Amino acid sequence: MADPDLNLGEFGFAGDDAVVPFAVEALDARGRAVQLGPMLDDILNRHDYPEPVARLLAEMVVMTVLLGTSLKFDGKFIAQTQTDGPVDLLVVDFTTPSSVRAYARFDEAKLQAAIDAGETSSEALLGIGVMAMTVDQGAYMQRYQGIVELNGTTIEEVAEGYFRQSEQIPTAIKLAVARIARRGENGGFVESWRAGGLIAQFLPESTDRMRMPDLPGGDAPEGADDDEGAFEPDDAWLEVRALVDTIEASELADPEIGVERLLFRLFHERGVRVFKPHPVDDECSCSRERIKEVLSNFSATEITDSIEDGRIAVTCEFCGEAYEFEPEEFAADAETTPGDDEPREG
C-alpha cells in the first residue's frame, strides 16, 4: 500500500492489493492497473478449488476489481457467468469502497475429464453461455445490467466486448494469474497465488474520435463488413493498444516489477501519471441479520425442509462462514407465504 505519511514531492509504491489509476494525456488514455497478492491468496485458499478453477476465478476477481473501482458512488459491481462448461458459475462482487468476495461452482466429473484431456483454458472451462455485469446503486436506484455472450472467448475478450457493446468505449484489458513458490522460514517452499491486470480506455474530448468499429446492425456503411466500422480507429488509440499488447503475463503478476514500474515501461515515452491507489480487501458482506431476513421469506414448508438435527444451518458460499438458527425464530413469519390468501400450517 502507498505510504499515507509521504511528504509533497515524495513517491510511494502501491504494492499489492491496491488499484492504481493512471492517465496518458498525450494519447487521451486513462486506465487502472493492479497486482493482487494476499487478498487473492486468502480467497482462493479458503475455497481450496482445483488449480484450473482457481485460476479462472482469479481472472474474474482481477477483472471485477479493475471495473468496480471505477464506481463514483456507493454501490456494487457484480460479474457473473452462467455457462454449460465444467465451471458453470463464477460470481465476483465488488462493494464500494473496497470489499471483494468471490465464488465458483463446477462439475467435478466434467472438470476431471477436461483436465485429463488437457483442455483447461478459460474458453474450454467456461463453455457457452453468458456473462452478466451488474451495477447496483442501492435500494433507491435502478440497477443497470449488461449481458455479453460467452462463446469460446476469454474473460479479457468478454470484458472488452462489454465496453464495446454497452459503452462504445475503445478498451484494452490484460489479465494474468500466477502461483509463486517462495522459501519459507523452515527452509521449505510456500506457494501463494498472485494476479495482475490492466485496463486502458480511449477517452478523448471529441466523441467522434472515441467511436469504435460498429457491431453488426450499427451505422457502418451499407455493404461494409461487420468488423469494418464507419469510423477509422484513431492513431492515438492504435498506439495505446499496441503498447498494451506488449505486456507479458509474467510482468503483470511479478511482485518485483510492481504496477508503477510496469506503467513506466509501457508509456514513459509519452508520459504517464499515476494517482492515489484504491485498496481492495477480502471482505464478505454476509451477516446473521441478512441471512435471517432471507429465511424469514421462506414458507412454513420450506422452513421445515431446511431443518437438520433440530436446527437450520446456513453456510455462506463466498466466505464459508456458518450460521445456525432455531426453527422457532421463523415460526410466526412462516405461518403465511407471501401471495397466499390463507394461512398455511407448518
Secondary structure, DSSP 4 states (H G I P E B T S, - for coil): ---TTPPTT------SSEEEEEEEGGGTEEEEEEEE-HHHHHHHHHHT--HHHHHHHHHHHHHHHHHHTT--SS-EEEEEEEESSSS-EEEEEEETTTEEEEEEE--HHHHHHHHHTT--SHHHHH-EEEEEEEEE--TTS--EEEEEEEES--HHHHHHHHIIIII---EEEEEEEEEEEEE-TTSSEEEEEEEEEEEEEE--S-HHHH--PPPTTSSPPTT--TTS-SSPPPHHHHHHHHHHTT--HHHHH-TTTHHHHHHHHHHTTT--EE---EE-EE-----HHHHHHHHTTS-HHHHHHHEETTEEEEE-TTT--EEEE-GGGGTTGGGS-TT-SS----
